[in-house]
């Protein structure tokens, strides 16, 4: 294996690890978002729909910021 091939392989492995870590993080964050929506937003929406929608909007905005931040870092 040439030095170039070894460096390409190492870079590919680092990229694969980074993508795997990002995917795991996104899965965790998505699961937490779904849990939050189910446990907090849905019941509140039934009781106080307009206020709950504002809270959901804020949380979704935060999640979008999180995704953008991690997308820029990749």
PDB file of N, CA, C and O in Angstrom:
ATOM      1  N   UNK A   1       0.862  -1.181   0.000  1.00  0.00           N
ATOM      2  CA  UNK A   1       0.000   0.000   0.000  1.00  0.00           C
ATOM      3  C   UNK A   1       0.902   1.236   0.000  1.00  0.00           C
ATOM      4  O   UNK A   1       1.823   1.341   0.809  1.00  0.00           O
ATOM      5  N   UNK A   2       0.634   2.141  -0.890  1.00  0.00           N
ATOM      6  CA  UNK A   2       1.443   3.348  -0.974  1.00  0.00           C
ATOM      7  C   UNK A   2       1.062   4.306   0.143  1.00  0.00           C
ATOM      8  O   UNK A   2       0.008   4.184   0.769  1.00  0.00           O
ATOM      9  N   UNK A   3       1.944   5.254   0.370  1.00  0.00           N
ATOM     10  CA  UNK A   3       1.694   6.276   1.391  1.00  0.00           C
ATOM     11  C   UNK A   3       0.407   7.039   1.089  1.00  0.00           C
ATOM     12  O   UNK A   3      -0.379   7.326   1.993  1.00  0.00           O
ATOM     13  N   UNK A   4       0.197   7.365  -0.181  1.00  0.00           N
ATOM     14  CA  UNK A   4      -1.017   8.072  -0.595  1.00  0.00           C
ATOM     15  C   UNK A   4      -2.254   7.243  -0.287  1.00  0.00           C
ATOM     16  O   UNK A   4      -3.228   7.761   0.260  1.00  0.00           O
ATOM     17  N   UNK A   5      -2.224   5.969  -0.629  1.00  0.00           N
ATOM     18  CA  UNK A   5      -3.378   5.089  -0.366  1.00  0.00           C
ATOM     19  C   UNK A   5      -3.664   4.989   1.128  1.00  0.00           C
ATOM     20  O   UNK A   5      -4.822   4.970   1.548  1.00  0.00           O
ATOM     21  N   UNK A   6      -2.606   4.925   1.923  1.00  0.00           N
ATOM     22  CA  UNK A   6      -2.785   4.836   3.374  1.00  0.00           C
ATOM     23  C   UNK A   6      -3.429   6.119   3.906  1.00  0.00           C
ATOM     24  O   UNK A   6      -4.327   6.064   4.746  1.00  0.00           O
ATOM     25  N   UNK A   7      -2.970   7.269   3.416  1.00  0.00           N
ATOM     26  CA  UNK A   7      -3.543   8.537   3.868  1.00  0.00           C
ATOM     27  C   UNK A   7      -4.998   8.681   3.444  1.00  0.00           C
ATOM     28  O   UNK A   7      -5.828   9.184   4.201  1.00  0.00           O
ATOM     29  N   UNK A   8      -5.301   8.237   2.234  1.00  0.00           N
ATOM     30  CA  UNK A   8      -6.686   8.283   1.762  1.00  0.00           C
ATOM     31  C   UNK A   8      -7.557   7.383   2.621  1.00  0.00           C
ATOM     32  O   UNK A   8      -8.668   7.759   2.995  1.00  0.00           O
ATOM     33  N   UNK A   9      -7.062   6.204   2.932  1.00  0.00           N
ATOM     34  CA  UNK A   9      -7.822   5.271   3.764  1.00  0.00           C
ATOM     35  C   UNK A   9      -8.042   5.844   5.164  1.00  0.00           C
ATOM     36  O   UNK A   9      -9.142   5.734   5.707  1.00  0.00           O
ATOM     37  N   UNK A  10      -7.016   6.450   5.751  1.00  0.00           N
ATOM     38  CA  UNK A  10      -7.159   7.055   7.080  1.00  0.00           C
ATOM     39  C   UNK A  10      -8.168   8.204   7.055  1.00  0.00           C
ATOM     40  O   UNK A  10      -8.992   8.337   7.960  1.00  0.00           O
ATOM     41  N   UNK A  11      -8.095   9.025   6.018  1.00  0.00           N
ATOM     42  CA  UNK A  11      -9.050  10.134   5.894  1.00  0.00           C
ATOM     43  C   UNK A  11     -10.470   9.607   5.745  1.00  0.00           C
ATOM     44  O   UNK A  11     -11.410  10.149   6.327  1.00  0.00           O
ATOM     45  N   UNK A  12     -10.616   8.555   4.966  1.00  0.00           N
ATOM     46  CA  UNK A  12     -11.930   7.946   4.780  1.00  0.00           C
ATOM     47  C   UNK A  12     -12.459   7.384   6.096  1.00  0.00           C
ATOM     48  O   UNK A  12     -13.644   7.526   6.400  1.00  0.00           O
ATOM     49  N   UNK A  13     -11.601   6.758   6.866  1.00  0.00           N
ATOM     50  CA  UNK A  13     -12.019   6.211   8.162  1.00  0.00           C
ATOM     51  C   UNK A  13     -12.422   7.328   9.126  1.00  0.00           C
ATOM     52  O   UNK A  13     -13.405   7.202   9.855  1.00  0.00           O
ATOM     53  N   UNK A  14     -11.652   8.428   9.122  1.00  0.00           N
ATOM     54  CA  UNK A  14     -12.014   9.562   9.984  1.00  0.00           C
ATOM     55  C   UNK A  14     -13.362  10.146   9.574  1.00  0.00           C
ATOM     56  O   UNK A  14     -14.193  10.468  10.424  1.00  0.00           O
ATOM     57  N   UNK A  15     -13.569  10.277   8.279  1.00  0.00           N
ATOM     58  CA  UNK A  15     -14.850  10.790   7.789  1.00  0.00           C
ATOM     59  C   UNK A  15     -15.989   9.862   8.177  1.00  0.00           C
ATOM     60  O   UNK A  15     -17.045  10.320   8.613  1.00  0.00           O
ATOM     61  N   UNK A  16     -15.783   8.573   8.022  1.00  0.00           N
ATOM     62  CA  UNK A  16     -16.825   7.606   8.391  1.00  0.00           C
ATOM     63  C   UNK A  16     -17.151   7.694   9.875  1.00  0.00           C
ATOM     64  O   UNK A  16     -18.317   7.617  10.262  1.00  0.00           O
ATOM     65  N   UNK A  17     -16.117   7.855  10.715  1.00  0.00           N
ATOM     66  CA  UNK A  17     -16.361   7.987  12.156  1.00  0.00           C
ATOM     67  C   UNK A  17     -17.134   9.268  12.453  1.00  0.00           C
ATOM     68  O   UNK A  17     -18.049   9.269  13.276  1.00  0.00           O
ATOM     69  N   UNK A  18     -16.765  10.357  11.782  1.00  0.00           N
ATOM     70  CA  UNK A  18     -17.460  11.629  12.002  1.00  0.00           C
ATOM     71  C   UNK A  18     -18.930  11.539  11.594  1.00  0.00           C
ATOM     72  O   UNK A  18     -19.813  12.022  12.304  1.00  0.00           O
ATOM     73  N   UNK A  19     -19.175  10.925  10.460  1.00  0.00           N
ATOM     74  CA  UNK A  19     -20.558  10.766   9.989  1.00  0.00           C
ATOM     75  C   UNK A  19     -21.332   9.872  10.942  1.00  0.00           C
ATOM     76  O   UNK A  19     -22.489  10.155  11.256  1.00  0.00           O
ATOM     77  N   UNK A  20     -20.713   8.803  11.403  1.00  0.00           N
ATOM     78  CA  UNK A  20     -21.386   7.896  12.336  1.00  0.00           C
ATOM     79  C   UNK A  20     -21.707   8.615  13.646  1.00  0.00           C
ATOM     80  O   UNK A  20     -22.792   8.443  14.201  1.00  0.00           O
ATOM     81  N   UNK A  21     -20.764   9.420  14.137  1.00  0.00           N
ATOM     82  CA  UNK A  21     -21.008  10.173  15.374  1.00  0.00           C
ATOM     83  C   UNK A  21     -22.127  11.193  15.189  1.00  0.00           C
ATOM     84  O   UNK A  21     -22.979  11.354  16.063  1.00  0.00           O
ATOM     85  N   UNK A  22     -22.123  11.869  14.066  1.00  0.00           N
ATOM     86  CA  UNK A  22     -23.177  12.841  13.792  1.00  0.00           C
ATOM     87  C   UNK A  22     -24.536  12.151  13.682  1.00  0.00           C
ATOM     88  O   UNK A  22     -25.533  12.644  14.210  1.00  0.00           O
ATOM     89  N   UNK A  23     -24.569  11.020  12.998  1.00  0.00           N
ATOM     90  CA  UNK A  23     -25.827  10.281  12.855  1.00  0.00           C
ATOM     91  C   UNK A  23     -26.347   9.835  14.219  1.00  0.00           C
ATOM     92  O   UNK A  23     -27.542   9.932  14.498  1.00  0.00           O
ATOM     93  N   UNK A  24     -25.451   9.349  15.059  1.00  0.00           N
ATOM     94  CA  UNK A  24     -25.856   8.912  16.402  1.00  0.00           C
ATOM     95  C   UNK A  24     -26.385  10.093  17.208  1.00  0.00           C
ATOM     96  O   UNK A  24     -27.384   9.974  17.918  1.00  0.00           O
ATOM     97  N   UNK A  25     -25.712  11.224  17.094  1.00  0.00           N
ATOM     98  CA  UNK A  25     -26.159  12.416  17.808  1.00  0.00           C
ATOM     99  C   UNK A  25     -27.524  12.876  17.314  1.00  0.00           C
ATOM    100  O   UNK A  25     -28.391  13.231  18.113  1.00  0.00           O
ATOM    101  N   UNK A  26     -27.714  12.870  16.006  1.00  0.00           N
ATOM    102  CA  UNK A  26     -29.005  13.270  15.445  1.00  0.00           C
ATOM    103  C   UNK A  26     -30.117  12.311  15.867  1.00  0.00           C
ATOM    104  O   UNK A  26     -31.229  12.741  16.175  1.00  0.00           O
ATOM    105  N   UNK A  27     -29.817  11.022  15.881  1.00  0.00           N
ATOM    106  CA  UNK A  27     -30.819  10.045  16.319  1.00  0.00           C
ATOM    107  C   UNK A  27     -31.213  10.304  17.768  1.00  0.00           C
ATOM    108  O   UNK A  27     -32.394  10.262  18.111  1.00  0.00           O
ATOM    109  N   UNK A  28     -30.221  10.574  18.621  1.00  0.00           N
ATOM    110  CA  UNK A  28     -30.494  10.836  20.033  1.00  0.00           C
ATOM    111  C   UNK A  28     -31.320  12.112  20.186  1.00  0.00           C
ATOM    112  O   UNK A  28     -32.321  12.129  20.903  1.00  0.00           O
ATOM    113  N   UNK A  29     -30.897  13.173  19.512  1.00  0.00           N
ATOM    114  CA  UNK A  29     -31.626  14.437  19.602  1.00  0.00           C
ATOM    115  C   UNK A  29     -33.055  14.304  19.064  1.00  0.00           C
ATOM    116  O   UNK A  29     -33.991  14.867  19.631  1.00  0.00           O
ATOM    117  N   UNK A  30     -33.215  13.570  17.987  1.00  0.00           N
ATOM    118  CA  UNK A  30     -34.550  13.365  17.412  1.00  0.00           C
ATOM    119  C   UNK A  30     -35.435  12.584  18.370  1.00  0.00           C
ATOM    120  O   UNK A  30     -36.608  12.911  18.550  1.00  0.00           O
ATOM    121  N   UNK A  31     -34.870  11.553  18.981  1.00  0.00           N
ATOM    122  CA  UNK A  31     -35.637  10.772  19.953  1.00  0.00           C
ATOM    123  C   UNK A  31     -36.050  11.647  21.132  1.00  0.00           C
ATOM    124  O   UNK A  31     -37.176  11.545  21.619  1.00  0.00           O
ATOM    125  N   UNK A  32     -35.143  12.505  21.590  1.00  0.00           N
ATOM    126  CA  UNK A  32     -35.475  13.406  22.694  1.00  0.00           C
ATOM    127  C   UNK A  32     -36.551  14.414  22.286  1.00  0.00           C
ATOM    128  O   UNK A  32     -37.432  14.750  23.077  1.00  0.00           O
ATOM    129  N   UNK A  33     -36.468  14.886  21.054  1.00  0.00           N
ATOM    130  CA  UNK A  33     -37.486  15.813  20.560  1.00  0.00           C
ATOM    131  C   UNK A  33     -38.853  15.132  20.503  1.00  0.00           C
ATOM    132  O   UNK A  33     -39.855  15.712  20.923  1.00  0.00           O
ATOM    133  N   UNK A  34     -38.895  13.916  19.989  1.00  0.00           N
ATOM    134  CA  UNK A  34     -40.161  13.179  19.904  1.00  0.00           C
ATOM    135  C   UNK A  34     -40.724  12.945  21.301  1.00  0.00           C
ATOM    136  O   UNK A  34     -41.920  13.127  21.530  1.00  0.00           O
ATOM    137  N   UNK A  35     -39.870  12.542  22.232  1.00  0.00           N
ATOM    138  CA  UNK A  35     -40.315  12.334  23.612  1.00  0.00           C
ATOM    139  C   UNK A  35     -40.862  13.627  24.205  1.00  0.00           C
ATOM    140  O   UNK A  35     -41.913  13.639  24.845  1.00  0.00           O
ATOM    141  N   UNK A  36     -40.133  14.710  23.980  1.00  0.00           N
ATOM    142  CA  UNK A  36     -40.601  16.009  24.479  1.00  0.00           C
ATOM    143  C   UNK A  36     -41.960  16.358  23.883  1.00  0.00           C
ATOM    144  O   UNK A  36     -42.878  16.761  24.597  1.00  0.00           O
ATOM    145  N   UNK A  37     -42.078  16.201  22.590  1.00  0.00           N
ATOM    146  CA  UNK A  37     -43.354  16.520  21.945  1.00  0.00           C
ATOM    147  C   UNK A  37     -44.486  15.675  22.511  1.00  0.00           C
ATOM    148  O   UNK A  37     -45.567  16.186  22.805  1.00  0.00           O
ATOM    149  N   UNK A  38     -44.231  14.366  22.663  1.00  0.00           N
ATOM    150  CA  UNK A  38     -45.273  13.468  23.176  1.00  0.00           C
ATOM    151  C   UNK A  38     -45.619  13.741  24.635  1.00  0.00           C
ATOM    152  O   UNK A  38     -46.790  13.702  25.014  1.00  0.00           O
ATOM    153  N   UNK A  39     -44.601  14.017  25.458  1.00  0.00           N
ATOM    154  CA  UNK A  39     -44.829  14.177  26.892  1.00  0.00           C
ATOM    155  C   UNK A  39     -45.276  15.577  27.297  1.00  0.00           C
ATOM    156  O   UNK A  39     -46.022  15.739  28.263  1.00  0.00           O
ATOM    157  N   UNK A  40     -44.826  16.575  26.569  1.00  0.00           N
ATOM    158  CA  UNK A  40     -45.096  17.949  26.982  1.00  0.00           C
ATOM    159  C   UNK A  40     -46.016  18.712  26.023  1.00  0.00           C
ATOM    160  O   UNK A  40     -46.979  19.351  26.447  1.00  0.00           O
ATOM    161  N   UNK A  41     -45.711  18.638  24.758  1.00  0.00           N
ATOM    162  CA  UNK A  41     -46.415  19.488  23.799  1.00  0.00           C
ATOM    163  C   UNK A  41     -47.824  18.989  23.518  1.00  0.00           C
ATOM    164  O   UNK A  41     -48.774  19.772  23.521  1.00  0.00           O
ATOM    165  N   UNK A  42     -47.963  17.695  23.277  1.00  0.00           N
ATOM    166  CA  UNK A  42     -49.291  17.167  22.928  1.00  0.00           C
ATOM    167  C   UNK A  42     -50.306  17.422  24.040  1.00  0.00           C
ATOM    168  O   UNK A  42     -51.385  17.945  23.761  1.00  0.00           O
ATOM    169  N   UNK A  43     -49.996  17.070  25.299  1.00  0.00           N
ATOM    170  CA  UNK A  43     -50.976  17.366  26.352  1.00  0.00           C
ATOM    171  C   UNK A  43     -51.253  18.866  26.499  1.00  0.00           C
ATOM    172  O   UNK A  43     -52.393  19.285  26.699  1.00  0.00           O
ATOM    173  N   UNK A  44     -50.198  19.651  26.395  1.00  0.00           N
ATOM    174  CA  UNK A  44     -50.397  21.102  26.524  1.00  0.00           C
ATOM    175  C   UNK A  44     -51.212  21.637  25.359  1.00  0.00           C
ATOM    176  O   UNK A  44     -52.029  22.541  25.533  1.00  0.00           O
ATOM    177  N   UNK A  45     -50.994  21.087  24.178  1.00  0.00           N
ATOM    178  CA  UNK A  45     -51.747  21.541  23.005  1.00  0.00           C
ATOM    179  C   UNK A  45     -53.227  21.275  23.179  1.00  0.00           C
ATOM    180  O   UNK A  45     -54.075  22.061  22.758  1.00  0.00           O
ATOM    181  N   UNK A  46     -53.512  20.171  23.798  1.00  0.00           N
ATOM    182  CA  UNK A  46     -54.924  19.861  24.032  1.00  0.00           C
ATOM    183  C   UNK A  46     -55.545  20.844  25.014  1.00  0.00           C
ATOM    184  O   UNK A  46     -56.715  21.205  24.892  1.00  0.00           O
ATOM    185  N   UNK A  47     -54.750  21.272  25.987  1.00  0.00           N
ATOM    186  CA  UNK A  47     -55.282  22.183  26.998  1.00  0.00           C
ATOM    187  C   UNK A  47     -55.133  23.650  26.594  1.00  0.00           C
ATOM    188  O   UNK A  47     -56.032  24.461  26.818  1.00  0.00           O
ATOM    189  N   UNK A  48     -54.020  23.967  26.014  1.00  0.00           N
ATOM    190  CA  UNK A  48     -53.718  25.371  25.687  1.00  0.00           C
ATOM    191  C   UNK A  48     -53.047  25.419  24.309  1.00  0.00           C
ATOM    192  O   UNK A  48     -51.841  25.641  24.208  1.00  0.00           O
ATOM    193  N   UNK A  49     -53.804  25.219  23.299  1.00  0.00           N
ATOM    194  CA  UNK A  49     -53.247  24.997  21.964  1.00  0.00           C
ATOM    195  C   UNK A  49     -52.344  26.116  21.464  1.00  0.00           C
ATOM    196  O   UNK A  49     -51.267  25.821  20.945  1.00  0.00           O
ATOM    197  N   UNK A  50     -52.712  27.348  21.589  1.00  0.00           N
ATOM    198  CA  UNK A  50     -51.878  28.417  21.028  1.00  0.00           C
ATOM    199  C   UNK A  50     -50.552  28.547  21.770  1.00  0.00           C
ATOM    200  O   UNK A  50     -49.508  28.737  21.147  1.00  0.00           O
ATOM    201  N   UNK A  51     -50.591  28.446  23.087  1.00  0.00           N
ATOM    202  CA  UNK A  51     -49.349  28.529  23.857  1.00  0.00           C
ATOM    203  C   UNK A  51     -48.459  27.332  23.554  1.00  0.00           C
ATOM    204  O   UNK A  51     -47.248  27.495  23.408  1.00  0.00           O
ATOM    205  N   UNK A  52     -49.014  26.159  23.457  1.00  0.00           N
ATOM    206  CA  UNK A  52     -48.231  24.952  23.174  1.00  0.00           C
ATOM    207  C   UNK A  52     -47.583  25.026  21.795  1.00  0.00           C
ATOM    208  O   UNK A  52     -46.450  24.578  21.618  1.00  0.00           O
ATOM    209  N   UNK A  53     -48.280  25.577  20.837  1.00  0.00           N
ATOM    210  CA  UNK A  53     -47.708  25.722  19.494  1.00  0.00           C
ATOM    211  C   UNK A  53     -46.527  26.678  19.502  1.00  0.00           C
ATOM    212  O   UNK A  53     -45.556  26.467  18.775  1.00  0.00           O
ATOM    213  N   UNK A  54     -46.597  27.717  20.309  1.00  0.00           N
ATOM    214  CA  UNK A  54     -45.464  28.637  20.417  1.00  0.00           C
ATOM    215  C   UNK A  54     -44.255  27.937  21.042  1.00  0.00           C
ATOM    216  O   UNK A  54     -43.124  28.130  20.595  1.00  0.00           O
ATOM    217  N   UNK A  55     -44.492  27.133  22.063  1.00  0.00           N
ATOM    218  CA  UNK A  55     -43.408  26.373  22.693  1.00  0.00           C
ATOM    219  C   UNK A  55     -42.816  25.379  21.690  1.00  0.00           C
ATOM    220  O   UNK A  55     -41.595  25.263  21.579  1.00  0.00           O
ATOM    221  N   UNK A  56     -43.661  24.674  20.973  1.00  0.00           N
ATOM    222  CA  UNK A  56     -43.182  23.721  19.970  1.00  0.00           C
ATOM    223  C   UNK A  56     -42.371  24.437  18.900  1.00  0.00           C
ATOM    224  O   UNK A  56     -41.339  23.932  18.461  1.00  0.00           O
ATOM    225  N   UNK A  57     -42.825  25.594  18.485  1.00  0.00           N
ATOM    226  CA  UNK A  57     -42.111  26.379  17.481  1.00  0.00           C
ATOM    227  C   UNK A  57     -40.723  26.751  17.975  1.00  0.00           C
ATOM    228  O   UNK A  57     -39.749  26.656  17.227  1.00  0.00           O
ATOM    229  N   UNK A  58     -40.628  27.167  19.209  1.00  0.00           N
ATOM    230  CA  UNK A  58     -39.326  27.527  19.782  1.00  0.00           C
ATOM    231  C   UNK A  58     -38.398  26.316  19.838  1.00  0.00           C
ATOM    232  O   UNK A  58     -37.224  26.415  19.480  1.00  0.00           O
ATOM    233  N   UNK A  59     -38.921  25.173  20.285  1.00  0.00           N
ATOM    234  CA  UNK A  59     -38.108  23.958  20.358  1.00  0.00           C
ATOM    235  C   UNK A  59     -37.673  23.496  18.971  1.00  0.00           C
ATOM    236  O   UNK A  59     -36.536  23.059  18.793  1.00  0.00           O
ATOM    237  N   UNK A  60     -38.554  23.588  18.001  1.00  0.00           N
ATOM    238  CA  UNK A  60     -38.189  23.215  16.636  1.00  0.00           C
ATOM    239  C   UNK A  60     -37.141  24.164  16.071  1.00  0.00           C
ATOM    240  O   UNK A  60     -36.253  23.744  15.330  1.00  0.00           O
ATOM    241  N   UNK A  61     -37.243  25.434  16.418  1.00  0.00           N
ATOM    242  CA  UNK A  61     -36.236  26.404  15.994  1.00  0.00           C
ATOM    243  C   UNK A  61     -34.884  26.068  16.612  1.00  0.00           C
ATOM    244  O   UNK A  61     -33.856  26.147  15.938  1.00  0.00           O
ATOM    245  N   UNK A  62     -34.879  25.699  17.878  1.00  0.00           N
ATOM    246  CA  UNK A  62     -33.633  25.291  18.534  1.00  0.00           C
ATOM    247  C   UNK A  62     -33.065  24.042  17.872  1.00  0.00           C
ATOM    248  O   UNK A  62     -31.854  23.946  17.675  1.00  0.00           O
ATOM    249  N   UNK A  63     -33.911  23.096  17.531  1.00  0.00           N
ATOM    250  CA  UNK A  63     -33.466  21.878  16.867  1.00  0.00           C
ATOM    251  C   UNK A  63     -32.893  22.206  15.494  1.00  0.00           C
ATOM    252  O   UNK A  63     -31.880  21.631  15.097  1.00  0.00           O
ATOM    253  N   UNK A  64     -33.523  23.119  14.764  1.00  0.00           N
ATOM    254  CA  UNK A  64     -33.006  23.543  13.458  1.00  0.00           C
ATOM    255  C   UNK A  64     -31.639  24.201  13.625  1.00  0.00           C
ATOM    256  O   UNK A  64     -30.733  23.958  12.827  1.00  0.00           O
ATOM    257  N   UNK A  65     -31.485  25.028  14.651  1.00  0.00           N
ATOM    258  CA  UNK A  65     -30.180  25.644  14.924  1.00  0.00           C
ATOM    259  C   UNK A  65     -29.137  24.568  15.201  1.00  0.00           C
ATOM    260  O   UNK A  65     -28.012  24.650  14.707  1.00  0.00           O
ATOM    261  N   UNK A  66     -29.502  23.568  15.983  1.00  0.00           N
ATOM    262  CA  UNK A  66     -28.602  22.456  16.282  1.00  0.00           C
ATOM    263  C   UNK A  66     -28.175  21.749  14.998  1.00  0.00           C
ATOM    264  O   UNK A  66     -26.990  21.473  14.807  1.00  0.00           O
ATOM    265  N   UNK A  67     -29.128  21.456  14.121  1.00  0.00           N
ATOM    266  CA  UNK A  67     -28.805  20.772  12.880  1.00  0.00           C
ATOM    267  C   UNK A  67     -27.896  21.620  12.002  1.00  0.00           C
ATOM    268  O   UNK A  67     -26.941  21.106  11.420  1.00  0.00           O
ATOM    269  N   UNK A  68     -28.185  22.913  11.902  1.00  0.00           N
ATOM    270  CA  UNK A  68     -27.341  23.798  11.107  1.00  0.00           C
ATOM    271  C   UNK A  68     -25.939  23.891  11.658  1.00  0.00           C
ATOM    272  O   UNK A  68     -24.972  23.890  10.896  1.00  0.00           O
ATOM    273  N   UNK A  69     -25.813  23.971  12.972  1.00  0.00           N
ATOM    274  CA  UNK A  69     -24.494  24.046  13.599  1.00  0.00           C
ATOM    275  C   UNK A  69     -23.679  22.798  13.303  1.00  0.00           C
ATOM    276  O   UNK A  69     -22.498  22.886  12.969  1.00  0.00           O
ATOM    277  N   UNK A  70     -24.300  21.652  13.425  1.00  0.00           N
ATOM    278  CA  UNK A  70     -23.581  20.400  13.171  1.00  0.00           C
ATOM    279  C   UNK A  70     -23.321  20.184  11.691  1.00  0.00           C
ATOM    280  O   UNK A  70     -22.340  19.540  11.318  1.00  0.00           O
ATOM    281  N   UNK A  71     -24.184  20.710  10.855  1.00  0.00           N
ATOM    282  CA  UNK A  71     -23.965  20.580   9.409  1.00  0.00           C
ATOM    283  C   UNK A  71     -22.771  21.424   8.995  1.00  0.00           C
ATOM    284  O   UNK A  71     -21.978  21.002   8.154  1.00  0.00           O
ATOM    285  N   UNK A  72     -22.633  22.605   9.573  1.00  0.00           N
ATOM    286  CA  UNK A  72     -21.514  23.482   9.255  1.00  0.00           C
ATOM    287  C   UNK A  72     -20.207  22.904   9.756  1.00  0.00           C
ATOM    288  O   UNK A  72     -19.159  23.129   9.149  1.00  0.00           O
ATOM    289  N   UNK A  73     -20.249  22.158  10.861  1.00  0.00           N
ATOM    290  CA  UNK A  73     -19.041  21.586  11.445  1.00  0.00           C
ATOM    291  C   UNK A  73     -18.600  20.311  10.734  1.00  0.00           C
ATOM    292  O   UNK A  73     -17.500  19.818  10.983  1.00  0.00           O
ATOM    293  N   UNK A  74     -19.425  19.778   9.869  1.00  0.00           N
ATOM    294  CA  UNK A  74     -19.059  18.522   9.203  1.00  0.00           C
ATOM    295  C   UNK A  74     -18.246  18.771   7.961  1.00  0.00           C
ATOM    296  O   UNK A  74     -17.854  17.824   7.279  1.00  0.00           O
TER     297      UNK A  74
END
